């Protein structure tokens, strides 16, 4: 069994740039449907503009991504042109940052502190 979240967006085409900056690639794209399937390693998400209607704003969605190396991933995303907050240590034992897509869908991106080499965050 697989679970693939489908996120509401105003425009799939406009959203693709953001997701590609996060490191996702386009697996399938149906302009006429307003739909796309994106891939990042074994992860999949769908973007769909039809579930946005008739509501003017999407409901808040939160997805948590777990890269293998948070510092490396953070730097790679920044190098693709996204402005990101600094990495932060959380009270629940993660190093993470948070970012919203153009439609308000939220990503928490982090790695457990106990899996990080001490020198990789310096």
Secondary structure by P-SEA (a helix, b strand, c coil): cbbbbbbbbcccccaaaaaaaacccccccccccccbbbbcccbbbbbbcccccccccccbbbbbbbcccaaaaaaaaaaacccccccccccccccbbbbbcccccccccccccccccccccc
